[in-house]
Amino acid sequence: MVVIAPEVTSFIGQFANSNKPVGFICIAPVMIPLLYGEGVIGTIGNDSETAQAFNLMGGKHQEAVVQDIIVDEINQVVSTPAYMLAGNIAEASVGIDKLVKKVVEMVG
């Protein structure tokens, strides 16, 4: 069961309510369905149990490799697996760099 600190829920809620983009990295995307609600799209990579938990919370999990990002344009959410899959910082940095660039682009 995922429990989110009220401060985090409030903080991210302000972004969601203002339709501002947010990036979630590594295991943090598991919070996305609880923060954004039914149908939000995200990834934690390819761990089947965590992906199933994501879906059971109302999200739509999409598998991704460490270098990939998943973008939910409607909810303004970007996610990447990072250390859920990466063996080292160089591998994680590829997806993280893409995520940061996409979030900055979405702020536009």
The first five atom37 places (N, CA, C, CB, O) and aatype in JSON, in Angstrom:
{
  "aatype": [12, 19, 19, 9, 0, 14, 6, 19, 16, 15, 13, 9, 7, 5, 13, 0, 2, 15, 2, 11, 14, 19, 7, 13, 9, 4, 9, 0, 14, 19, 12, 9, 14, 10, 10, 18, 7, 6, 7, 19, 9, 7, 16, 9, 7, 2, 3, 15, 6, 16, 0, 5, 0, 13, 2, 10, 12, 7, 7, 11, 8, 5, 6, 0, 19, 19, 5, 3, 9, 9, 19, 3, 6, 9, 2, 5, 19, 19, 15, 16, 14, 0, 18, 12, 10, 0, 7, 2, 9, 0, 6, 0, 15, 19, 7, 9, 3, 11, 10, 19, 11, 11, 19, 19, 6, 12, 19, 7],
  "atom_mask": [
    [1, 1, 1, 1, 1],
    [1, 1, 1, 1, 1],
    [1, 1, 1, 1, 1],
    [1, 1, 1, 1, 1],
    [1, 1, 1, 1, 1],
    [1, 1, 1, 1, 1],
    [1, 1, 1, 1, 1],
    [1, 1, 1, 1, 1],
    [1, 1, 1, 1, 1],
    [1, 1, 1, 1, 1],
    [1, 1, 1, 1, 1],
    [1, 1, 1, 1, 1],
    [1, 1, 1, 0, 1],
    [1, 1, 1, 1, 1],
    [1, 1, 1, 1, 1],
    [1, 1, 1, 1, 1],
    [1, 1, 1, 1, 1],
    [1, 1, 1, 1, 1],
    [1, 1, 1, 1, 1],
    [1, 1, 1, 1, 1],
    [1, 1, 1, 1, 1],
    [1, 1, 1, 1, 1],
    [1, 1, 1, 0, 1],
    [1, 1, 1, 1, 1],
    [1, 1, 1, 1, 1],
    [1, 1, 1, 1, 1],
    [1, 1, 1, 1, 1],
    [1, 1, 1, 1, 1],
    [1, 1, 1, 1, 1],
    [1, 1, 1, 1, 1],
    [1, 1, 1, 1, 1],
    [1, 1, 1, 1, 1],
    [1, 1, 1, 1, 1],
    [1, 1, 1, 1, 1],
    [1, 1, 1, 1, 1],
    [1, 1, 1, 1, 1],
    [1, 1, 1, 0, 1],
    [1, 1, 1, 1, 1],
    [1, 1, 1, 0, 1],
    [1, 1, 1, 1, 1],
    [1, 1, 1, 1, 1],
    [1, 1, 1, 0, 1],
    [1, 1, 1, 1, 1],
    [1, 1, 1, 1, 1],
    [1, 1, 1, 0, 1],
    [1, 1, 1, 1, 1],
    [1, 1, 1, 1, 1],
    [1, 1, 1, 1, 1],
    [1, 1, 1, 1, 1],
    [1, 1, 1, 1, 1],
    [1, 1, 1, 1, 1],
    [1, 1, 1, 1, 1],
    [1, 1, 1, 1, 1],
    [1, 1, 1, 1, 1],
    [1, 1, 1, 1, 1],
    [1, 1, 1, 1, 1],
    [1, 1, 1, 1, 1],
    [1, 1, 1, 0, 1],
    [1, 1, 1, 0, 1],
    [1, 1, 1, 1, 1],
    [1, 1, 1, 1, 1],
    [1, 1, 1, 1, 1],
    [1, 1, 1, 1, 1],
    [1, 1, 1, 1, 1],
    [1, 1, 1, 1, 1],
    [1, 1, 1, 1, 1],
    [1, 1, 1, 1, 1],
    [1, 1, 1, 1, 1],
    [1, 1, 1, 1, 1],
    [1, 1, 1, 1, 1],
    [1, 1, 1, 1, 1],
    [1, 1, 1, 1, 1],
    [1, 1, 1, 1, 1],
    [1, 1, 1, 1, 1],
    [1, 1, 1, 1, 1],
    [1, 1, 1, 1, 1],
    [1, 1, 1, 1, 1],
    [1, 1, 1, 1, 1],
    [1, 1, 1, 1, 1],
    [1, 1, 1, 1, 1],
    [1, 1, 1, 1, 1],
    [1, 1, 1, 1, 1],
    [1, 1, 1, 1, 1],
    [1, 1, 1, 1, 1],
    [1, 1, 1, 1, 1],
    [1, 1, 1, 1, 1],
    [1, 1, 1, 0, 1],
    [1, 1, 1, 1, 1],
    [1, 1, 1, 1, 1],
    [1, 1, 1, 1, 1],
    [1, 1, 1, 1, 1],
    [1, 1, 1, 1, 1],
    [1, 1, 1, 1, 1],
    [1, 1, 1, 1, 1],
    [1, 1, 1, 0, 1],
    [1, 1, 1, 1, 1],
    [1, 1, 1, 1, 1],
    [1, 1, 1, 1, 1],
    [1, 1, 1, 1, 1],
    [1, 1, 1, 1, 1],
    [1, 1, 1, 1, 1],
    [1, 1, 1, 1, 1],
    [1, 1, 1, 1, 1],
    [1, 1, 1, 1, 1],
    [1, 1, 1, 1, 1],
    [1, 1, 1, 1, 1],
    [1, 1, 1, 1, 1],
    [1, 1, 1, 0, 1]
  ],
  "atom_positions": [
    [[0.84, -1.18, 0.0], [0.0, 0.0, 0.0], [0.88, 1.24, 0.0], [-0.95, 0.0, 1.21], [1.83, 1.35, 0.78]],
    [[0.56, 2.16, -0.87], [1.32, 3.4, -0.98], [0.64, 4.47, -0.14], [1.43, 3.85, -2.46], [-0.56, 4.72, -0.28]],
    [[1.42, 5.09, 0.72], [0.92, 6.2, 1.53], [1.76, 7.42, 1.19], [0.98, 5.87, 3.07], [2.99, 7.37, 1.22]],
    [[1.09, 8.5, 0.88], [1.78, 9.73, 0.49], [1.61, 10.77, 1.59], [1.25, 10.26, -0.87], [0.5, 11.0, 2.07]],
    [[2.71, 11.39, 1.97], [2.66, 12.44, 2.98], [1.72, 13.55, 2.51], [4.08, 13.01, 3.27], [1.75, 13.92, 1.33]],
    [[0.9, 14.09, 3.38], [-0.05, 15.15, 3.0], [0.63, 16.35, 2.35], [-0.82, 15.61, 4.23], [0.06, 16.99, 1.46]],
    [[1.85, 16.66, 2.79], [2.58, 17.79, 2.2], [2.89, 17.54, 0.72], [3.88, 18.04, 2.98], [2.83, 18.46, -0.1]],
    [[3.22, 16.3, 0.4], [3.52, 15.95, -0.99], [2.23, 16.01, -1.81], [4.16, 14.53, -1.09], [2.23, 16.56, -2.92]],
    [[1.16, 15.46, -1.29], [-0.13, 15.49, -1.98], [-0.55, 16.93, -2.24], [-1.21, 14.76, -1.16], [-1.01, 17.25, -3.34]],
    [[-0.4, 17.79, -1.27], [-0.77, 19.21, -1.42], [0.11, 19.89, -2.45], [-0.66, 19.94, -0.07], [-0.38, 20.62, -3.32]],
    [[1.41, 19.66, -2.37], [2.37, 20.31, -3.27], [2.12, 19.9, -4.72], [3.8, 19.95, -2.86], [1.99, 20.75, -5.6]],
    [[2.06, 18.59, -4.97], [1.85, 18.09, -6.34], [0.44, 18.45, -6.81], [2.06, 16.56, -6.41], [0.23, 18.72, -7.99]],
    [[-0.52, 18.46, -5.89], [-1.88, 18.85, -6.23], [-1.95, 20.25, -6.81], [0.0, 0.0, 0.0], [-2.78, 20.52, -7.68]],
    [[-1.1, 21.13, -6.34], [-1.08, 22.5, -6.88], [-0.63, 22.5, -8.34], [-0.15, 23.39, -6.03], [-1.14, 23.27, -9.15]],
    [[0.34, 21.64, -8.67], [0.77, 21.51, -10.06], [-0.35, 20.91, -10.9], [2.04, 20.64, -10.16], [-0.66, 21.42, -11.98]],
    [[-0.95, 19.84, -10.41], [-2.01, 19.16, -11.15], [-3.2, 20.09, -11.39], [-2.47, 17.91, -10.39], [-3.72, 20.14, -12.5]],
    [[-3.62, 20.81, -10.37], [-4.75, 21.73, -10.49], [-4.47, 22.9, -11.43], [-5.14, 22.25, -9.13], [-5.39, 23.48, -12.0]],
    [[-3.2, 23.23, -11.58], [-2.8, 24.34, -12.46], [-2.38, 23.84, -13.84], [-1.66, 25.13, -11.83], [-1.96, 24.62, -14.69]],
    [[-2.49, 22.51, -14.05], [-2.09, 21.88, -15.31], [-0.63, 22.18, -15.66], [-3.0, 22.35, -16.45], [-0.29, 22.46, -16.81]],
    [[0.22, 22.12, -14.64], [1.66, 22.32, -14.81], [2.34, 20.96, -14.89], [2.25, 23.17, -13.63], [1.94, 20.03, -14.18]],
    [[3.36, 20.82, -15.73], [4.03, 19.52, -15.88], [4.86, 19.15, -14.65], [4.91, 19.53, -17.11], [5.44, 20.0, -13.98]],
    [[4.89, 17.84, -14.39], [5.68, 17.28, -13.29], [6.39, 16.03, -13.8], [4.78, 16.96, -12.04], [5.81, 15.24, -14.55]],
    [[7.65, 15.86, -13.39], [8.41, 14.67, -13.73], [8.57, 13.76, -12.53], [0.0, 0.0, 0.0], [8.82, 14.23, -11.42]],
    [[8.42, 12.46, -12.75], [8.56, 11.46, -11.7], [9.63, 10.46, -12.13], [7.2, 10.74, -11.42], [9.59, 9.93, -13.24]],
    [[10.59, 10.21, -11.24], [11.77, 9.41, -11.55], [11.88, 8.22, -10.6], [13.05, 10.27, -11.49], [11.57, 8.33, -9.41]],
    [[12.32, 7.08, -11.14], [12.61, 5.86, -10.38], [11.32, 5.25, -9.82], [13.6, 6.16, -9.25], [10.43, 4.9, -10.59]],
    [[11.2, 5.11, -8.5], [10.01, 4.53, -7.89], [8.93, 5.59, -7.65], [10.37, 3.84, -6.56], [7.77, 5.24, -7.41]],
    [[9.28, 6.86, -7.73], [8.3, 7.94, -7.49], [7.06, 7.84, -8.37], [8.97, 9.28, -7.72], [5.98, 8.22, -7.92]],
    [[7.15, 7.35, -9.62], [5.93, 7.25, -10.43], [4.82, 6.39, -9.82], [6.28, 6.7, -11.75], [3.67, 6.5, -10.25]],
    [[5.14, 5.54, -8.85], [4.1, 4.72, -8.25], [3.05, 5.6, -7.54], [4.72, 3.72, -7.25], [1.94, 5.15, -7.28]],
    [[3.42, 6.85, -7.24], [2.48, 7.79, -6.6], [1.51, 8.41, -7.6], [3.24, 8.89, -5.89], [0.47, 8.94, -7.21]],
    [[1.83, 8.36, -8.87], [1.07, 9.1, -9.89], [-0.43, 8.82, -9.84], [1.6, 8.75, -11.27], [-1.21, 9.77, -9.81]],
    [[-0.88, 7.55, -9.82], [-2.34, 7.32, -9.8], [-3.03, 7.91, -8.57], [-2.62, 5.84, -9.87], [-4.17, 8.36, -8.66]],
    [[-2.35, 7.9, -7.44], [-2.96, 8.45, -6.23], [-3.02, 9.97, -6.27], [-2.18, 7.99, -5.0], [-3.89, 10.58, -5.65]],
    [[-2.09, 10.58, -6.98], [-2.04, 12.04, -7.07], [-2.9, 12.6, -8.19], [-0.62, 12.49, -7.26], [-3.45, 13.7, -8.07]],
    [[-3.02, 11.85, -9.29], [-3.71, 12.36, -10.48], [-5.04, 11.67, -10.78], [-2.82, 12.22, -11.66], [-5.86, 12.2, -11.53]],
    [[-5.24, 10.5, -10.21], [-6.52, 9.84, -10.41], [-6.57, 8.83, -11.53], [0.0, 0.0, 0.0], [-5.56, 8.53, -12.17]],
    [[-7.75, 8.34, -11.76], [-8.05, 7.28, -12.71], [-7.57, 7.62, -14.12], [-9.55, 7.0, -12.73], [-7.83, 8.7, -14.65]],
    [[-6.86, 6.66, -14.72], [-6.48, 6.77, -16.12], [-5.17, 7.46, -16.41], [0.0, 0.0, 0.0], [-4.76, 7.51, -17.57]],
    [[-4.51, 8.0, -15.41], [-3.23, 8.68, -15.64], [-2.2, 7.65, -16.1], [-2.76, 9.41, -14.34], [-2.19, 6.51, -15.64]],
    [[-1.33, 8.08, -17.0], [-0.34, 7.2, -17.62], [1.04, 7.46, -17.01], [-0.3, 7.4, -19.15], [1.41, 8.6, -16.76]],
    [[1.79, 6.37, -16.76], [3.14, 6.5, -16.24], [3.89, 5.19, -16.32], [0.0, 0.0, 0.0], [3.36, 4.18, -16.79]],
    [[5.14, 5.21, -15.85], [5.97, 4.01, -15.88], [6.87, 3.91, -14.66], [6.81, 3.97, -17.16], [7.29, 4.93, -14.1]],
    [[7.16, 2.71, -14.28], [8.21, 2.41, -13.32], [9.21, 1.45, -13.98], [7.62, 1.78, -12.01], [10.12, 0.95, -13.33]],
    [[9.04, 1.21, -15.27], [9.91, 0.31, -16.01], [9.19, -0.95, -16.44], [0.0, 0.0, 0.0], [8.23, -0.89, -17.21]],
    [[9.65, -2.1, -15.92], [9.04, -3.35, -16.36], [8.82, -4.35, -15.23], [9.9, -3.98, -17.41], [8.57, -5.53, -15.5]],
    [[8.91, -3.92, -13.98], [8.64, -4.82, -12.86], [7.15, -5.1, -12.81], [9.14, -4.2, -11.52], [6.34, -4.2, -12.59]],
    [[6.78, -6.35, -13.03], [5.36, -6.69, -13.18], [4.54, -6.43, -11.92], [5.23, -8.13, -13.58], [3.4, -6.0, -12.01]],
    [[5.1, -6.7, -10.74], [4.34, -6.47, -9.51], [4.08, -4.99, -9.26], [5.09, -7.07, -8.32], [2.99, -4.61, -8.86]],
    [[5.09, -4.16, -9.5], [4.92, -2.73, -9.29], [3.99, -2.15, -10.36], [6.28, -2.0, -9.32], [3.18, -1.27, -10.07]],
    [[4.12, -2.63, -11.59], [3.22, -2.19, -12.67], [1.77, -2.57, -12.34], [3.65, -2.82, -14.01], [0.85, -1.79, -12.59]],
    [[1.58, -3.77, -11.8], [0.23, -4.21, -11.43], [-0.33, -3.32, -10.32], [0.25, -5.69, -10.98], [-1.5, -2.95, -10.36]],
    [[0.5, -2.97, -9.35], [0.06, -2.07, -8.27], [-0.33, -0.71, -8.84], [1.18, -1.9, -7.2], [-1.33, -0.12, -8.43]],
    [[0.46, -0.21, -9.79], [0.17, 1.06, -10.46], [-1.22, 1.0, -11.1], [1.26, 1.37, -11.53], [-2.02, 1.92, -10.97]],
    [[-1.48, -0.09, -11.8], [-2.78, -0.25, -12.48], [-3.93, -0.43, -11.49], [-2.73, -1.46, -13.43], [-5.02, 0.1, -11.7]],
    [[-3.69, -1.16, -10.42], [-4.74, -1.37, -9.41], [-5.12, -0.07, -8.71], [-4.28, -2.41, -8.38], [-6.24, 0.07, -8.21]],
    [[-4.19, 0.88, -8.66], [-4.48, 2.18, -8.06], [-5.2, 3.11, -9.04], [-3.18, 2.85, -7.59], [-5.55, 4.24, -8.69]],
    [[-5.44, 2.63, -10.26], [-6.19, 3.41, -11.23], [-5.38, 3.97, -12.38], [0.0, 0.0, 0.0], [-5.94, 4.58, -13.29]],
    [[-4.08, 3.77, -12.34], [-3.23, 4.27, -13.42], [-3.19, 3.32, -14.61], [0.0, 0.0, 0.0], [-3.72, 2.21, -14.56]],
    [[-2.56, 3.79, -15.66], [-2.33, 2.97, -16.85], [-0.81, 2.89, -17.03], [-3.04, 3.58, -18.14], [-0.18, 3.8, -17.57]],
    [[-0.25, 1.78, -16.57], [1.2, 1.62, -16.64], [1.62, 1.27, -18.06], [1.67, 0.54, -15.67], [0.98, 0.47, -18.74]],
    [[2.72, 1.88, -18.49], [3.33, 1.54, -19.77], [4.77, 1.11, -19.5], [3.28, 2.75, -20.77], [5.52, 1.82, -18.84]],
    [[5.14, -0.05, -20.01], [6.52, -0.52, -19.85], [7.47, 0.42, -20.57], [6.67, -1.96, -20.38], [7.14, 0.99, -21.61]],
    [[8.66, 0.56, -20.0], [9.68, 1.39, -20.61], [11.06, 0.85, -20.22], [9.53, 2.87, -20.16], [11.22, 0.24, -19.17]],
    [[12.02, 1.07, -21.09], [13.41, 0.75, -20.76], [14.03, 1.96, -20.08], [14.22, 0.35, -22.04], [13.45, 3.05, -20.07]],
    [[15.18, 1.77, -19.51], [15.81, 2.8, -18.68], [16.03, 4.12, -19.43], [17.14, 2.29, -18.16], [16.0, 5.18, -18.81]],
    [[16.23, 4.06, -20.74], [16.49, 5.27, -21.51], [15.22, 6.01, -21.91], [17.27, 4.93, -22.75], [15.29, 7.12, -22.44]],
    [[14.07, 5.42, -21.67], [12.81, 5.99, -22.15], [12.11, 6.88, -21.12], [11.89, 4.88, -22.55], [12.37, 6.82, -19.92]],
    [[11.22, 7.7, -21.66], [10.27, 8.44, -20.85], [8.87, 8.1, -21.34], [10.54, 9.98, -20.91], [8.67, 7.76, -22.5]],
    [[7.92, 8.21, -20.45], [6.52, 8.05, -20.81], [5.84, 9.38, -20.49], [5.83, 6.85, -20.03], [6.0, 9.92, -19.4]],
    [[5.1, 9.9, -21.46], [4.47, 11.22, -21.32], [2.96, 11.06, -21.35], [4.94, 12.18, -22.45], [2.4, 10.47, -22.27]],
    [[2.31, 11.6, -20.35], [0.85, 11.71, -20.31], [0.55, 13.19, -20.58], [0.24, 11.21, -18.93], [0.59, 14.01, -19.67]],
    [[0.26, 13.5, -21.83], [0.04, 14.88, -22.25], [-1.19, 15.49, -21.56], [-0.13, 14.95, -23.76], [-1.18, 16.67, -21.22]],
    [[-2.22, 14.7, -21.36], [-3.46, 15.22, -20.75], [-3.22, 15.68, -19.32], [-4.56, 14.14, -20.78], [-3.66, 16.76, -18.93]],
    [[-2.53, 14.85, -18.55], [-2.29, 15.17, -17.14], [-0.98, 15.92, -16.89], [-2.29, 13.91, -16.33], [-0.69, 16.31, -15.76]],
    [[-0.19, 16.11, -17.96], [1.09, 16.82, -17.85], [2.06, 16.09, -16.93], [0.86, 18.25, -17.34], [2.72, 16.71, -16.09]],
    [[2.15, 14.76, -17.09], [3.01, 13.93, -16.28], [4.04, 13.24, -17.17], [2.19, 12.88, -15.49], [3.71, 12.69, -18.22]],
    [[5.3, 13.28, -16.73], [6.39, 12.61, -17.43], [7.06, 11.68, -16.42], [7.42, 13.65, -18.05], [7.31, 12.08, -15.28]],
    [[7.36, 10.45, -16.83], [8.01, 9.51, -15.91], [9.08, 8.7, -16.64], [6.98, 8.57, -15.28], [9.03, 8.51, -17.85]],
    [[10.05, 8.23, -15.85], [11.14, 7.4, -16.37], [11.57, 6.42, -15.28], [12.35, 8.27, -16.84], [11.52, 6.76, -14.09]],
    [[11.99, 5.2, -15.65], [12.34, 4.19, -14.66], [13.62, 4.46, -13.86], [12.48, 2.89, -15.33], [13.7, 4.06, -12.69]],
    [[14.6, 5.13, -14.44], [15.88, 5.42, -13.79], [16.42, 4.18, -13.07], [15.71, 6.58, -12.79], [16.65, 3.15, -13.7]],
    [[16.64, 4.29, -11.76], [17.26, 3.18, -11.02], [16.35, 1.98, -10.79], [17.74, 3.68, -9.72], [16.79, 1.0, -10.18]],
    [[15.11, 2.03, -11.24], [14.3, 0.82, -11.23], [14.92, -0.2, -12.2], [12.81, 1.13, -11.63], [14.73, -1.4, -12.06]],
    [[15.68, 0.31, -13.19], [16.31, -0.56, -14.19], [17.81, -0.32, -14.37], [15.63, -0.38, -15.5], [18.53, -1.23, -14.75]],
    [[18.27, 0.87, -14.1], [19.65, 1.23, -14.4], [20.65, 0.46, -13.54], [19.85, 2.72, -14.19], [20.42, 0.2, -12.36]],
    [[21.75, 0.12, -14.17], [22.84, -0.52, -13.45], [23.86, 0.46, -12.95], [0.0, 0.0, 0.0], [24.68, 0.14, -12.09]],
    [[23.81, 1.69, -13.5], [24.76, 2.72, -13.08], [24.21, 4.1, -13.42], [26.15, 2.5, -13.76], [23.18, 4.22, -14.09]],
    [[24.89, 5.13, -12.97], [24.43, 6.5, -13.15], [24.36, 6.9, -14.63], [25.35, 7.46, -12.4], [23.48, 7.66, -15.03]],
    [[25.27, 6.39, -15.43], [25.27, 6.74, -16.86], [23.99, 6.23, -17.52], [26.51, 6.15, -17.56], [23.4, 6.93, -18.34]],
    [[23.57, 5.02, -17.18], [22.33, 4.48, -17.75], [21.12, 5.28, -17.29], [22.16, 3.01, -17.37], [20.25, 5.61, -18.09]],
    [[21.08, 5.59, -16.01], [19.94, 6.35, -15.47], [19.87, 7.75, -16.05], [20.04, 6.42, -13.94], [18.78, 8.29, -16.27]],
    [[21.03, 8.35, -16.29], [21.05, 9.75, -16.74], [20.41, 9.97, -18.1], [22.47, 10.24, -16.79], [19.9, 11.06, -18.36]],
    [[20.41, 8.98, -18.96], [19.81, 9.13, -20.3], [18.32, 9.43, -20.18], [20.04, 7.85, -21.16], [17.83, 10.4, -20.76]],
    [[17.59, 8.6, -19.44], [16.16, 8.81, -19.25], [15.86, 10.06, -18.44], [0.0, 0.0, 0.0], [14.91, 10.79, -18.74]],
    [[16.68, 10.31, -17.41], [16.47, 11.5, -16.58], [16.67, 12.77, -17.4], [17.44, 11.48, -15.38], [15.88, 13.71, -17.27]],
    [[17.71, 12.8, -18.24], [17.94, 13.97, -19.11], [16.75, 14.19, -20.05], [19.24, 13.78, -19.93], [16.31, 15.33, -20.24]],
    [[16.23, 13.11, -20.63], [15.07, 13.23, -21.51], [13.86, 13.77, -20.75], [14.72, 11.87, -22.14], [13.12, 14.61, -21.25]],
    [[13.67, 13.27, -19.52], [12.55, 13.72, -18.7], [12.65, 15.21, -18.42], [12.5, 12.93, -17.39], [11.67, 15.95, -18.59]],
    [[13.81, 15.66, -18.0], [13.99, 17.08, -17.67], [13.74, 17.94, -18.91], [15.41, 17.35, -17.12], [13.05, 18.96, -18.83]],
    [[14.29, 17.55, -20.05], [14.08, 18.31, -21.29], [12.6, 18.36, -21.66], [14.88, 17.69, -22.44], [12.1, 19.41, -22.08]],
    [[11.9, 17.25, -21.5], [10.47, 17.22, -21.84], [9.66, 18.09, -20.91], [9.94, 15.79, -21.8], [8.78, 18.82, -21.37]],
    [[9.94, 18.04, -19.61], [9.19, 18.88, -18.66], [9.45, 20.36, -18.97], [9.61, 18.55, -17.18], [8.51, 21.16, -18.97]],
    [[10.68, 20.73, -19.24], [11.0, 22.13, -19.59], [10.27, 22.52, -20.87], [12.54, 22.32, -19.76], [9.73, 23.62, -20.95]],
    [[10.25, 21.64, -21.86], [9.54, 21.9, -23.11], [8.04, 22.11, -22.86], [9.75, 20.73, -24.09], [7.43, 22.99, -23.47]],
    [[7.47, 21.32, -21.97], [6.05, 21.42, -21.68], [5.7, 22.71, -20.94], [5.6, 20.22, -20.86], [4.59, 23.23, -21.08]],
    [[6.65, 23.23, -20.17], [6.44, 24.5, -19.48], [6.34, 25.61, -20.51], [7.6, 24.8, -18.47], [5.56, 26.55, -20.38]],
    [[7.17, 25.46, -21.56], [7.24, 26.29, -22.72], [6.86, 27.67, -22.66], [0.0, 0.0, 0.0], [6.92, 28.37, -23.67]]
  ]
}
